[in-house]
């Protein structure tokens, strides 16, 4: 199956959802190749960046589930490079 690399940007406005968010990320852990989280106390938000290598439907499902959490905003950026080009680069 063809996979893509994508970055999912997440902004959390209320830490009460972190257990649910981490449970969702754990479910998709096989596809996550990197994660970075930064608190921003001045604005009372937490920013997380997730890098995934997964089929498009998996990326969409993950992003959708995260975006449905209350007080969580997400945005996904997809690479144009798909799995079929990995060996050519």
Helices and strands as residue ranges (DSSP letters): E 4-12, G 15-17, H 18-27, E 32-40, E 45-54, H 56-67, E 72-82, G 83-88
